């Protein structure tokens, strides 16, 4: 199973379009992400990230919905470990 996680682009380094990258915020954790597959993405946009590559842009509502599902999964997993 593959999983792509939404994050918000905080900064972009597009000096070289082939290696375009940016800092993406995942709930307070910033990670360097390759943005070459989403040349339309800008600072403030949400992207789906899979193994360090942004694979598509999504709107904020979609990102928040996915994040709430992930939080609920984490909460339920915590209940299972009690």
C-alpha positions as CSV (number, residue, x, y, z in Angstrom):
1,X,0.0,0.0,0.0
2,X,1.3,3.5,-0.9
3,X,0.6,6.5,1.2
4,X,0.8,10.2,0.2
5,X,0.7,12.8,3.0
6,X,-0.5,16.4,2.5
7,X,1.7,19.2,3.5
8,X,1.8,23.0,3.0
9,X,4.7,24.6,1.0
10,X,6.5,27.1,3.1
11,X,9.4,28.0,0.7
12,X,10.6,27.1,-2.8
13,X,14.1,26.8,-4.3
14,X,13.6,26.8,-8.0
15,X,17.1,27.8,-9.1
16,X,17.1,24.6,-11.2
17,X,13.7,23.4,-12.5
18,X,14.8,19.8,-12.7
19,X,15.8,19.8,-9.0
20,X,13.0,22.2,-7.9
21,X,12.5,21.7,-4.2
22,X,10.9,23.3,-1.2
23,X,10.3,23.2,2.5
24,X,6.9,21.5,3.2
25,X,5.2,21.7,6.6
26,X,3.7,18.5,7.9
27,X,1.9,19.6,11.1
28,X,4.9,21.6,12.3
29,X,7.6,19.4,10.9
30,X,9.4,20.9,7.9
31,X,10.9,18.6,5.3
32,X,12.7,19.2,2.1
33,X,10.6,17.9,-0.8
34,X,11.2,17.5,-4.5
35,X,8.7,19.7,-6.4
36,X,9.7,18.9,-9.9
37,X,6.5,17.0,-10.6
38,X,4.3,20.0,-9.6
39,X,5.7,23.0,-11.4
40,X,2.4,24.8,-10.9
41,X,2.8,24.7,-7.1
42,X,3.5,27.9,-5.2
43,X,4.3,28.9,-1.6
44,X,1.1,28.4,0.5
45,X,-0.2,25.6,-1.7
46,X,-0.9,22.1,-0.4
47,X,0.8,19.1,-2.0
48,X,0.5,15.3,-1.6
49,X,4.0,13.9,-0.9
50,X,5.1,10.4,-1.4
51,X,8.7,9.3,-0.6
52,X,10.0,12.8,-0.7
53,X,8.3,13.8,-4.0
54,X,5.2,16.1,-4.3
55,X,3.0,14.2,-6.7
56,X,0.1,16.6,-7.0
57,X,-1.4,19.8,-5.6
58,X,-4.6,19.7,-3.6
59,X,-6.9,22.3,-2.1
60,X,-6.8,23.2,1.6
61,X,-10.2,21.4,2.3
62,X,-8.9,18.1,0.8
63,X,-5.6,18.5,2.8
64,X,-7.5,19.1,6.1
65,X,-9.8,16.2,5.5
66,X,-6.9,13.8,4.9
67,X,-5.1,15.1,7.9
68,X,-8.2,14.6,10.1
69,X,-8.4,11.0,8.9
70,X,-4.7,10.4,9.7
71,X,-5.2,11.9,13.2
72,X,-8.2,9.7,13.8
73,X,-6.2,6.6,12.8
74,X,-3.5,7.6,15.2
75,X,-6.0,8.1,18.0
76,X,-7.6,4.8,17.4
77,X,-4.2,3.0,17.2
78,X,-3.4,4.6,20.6
79,X,-6.6,3.1,22.1
80,X,-5.7,-0.3,20.8
81,X,-2.3,-0.2,22.7
82,X,-4.0,0.3,26.1
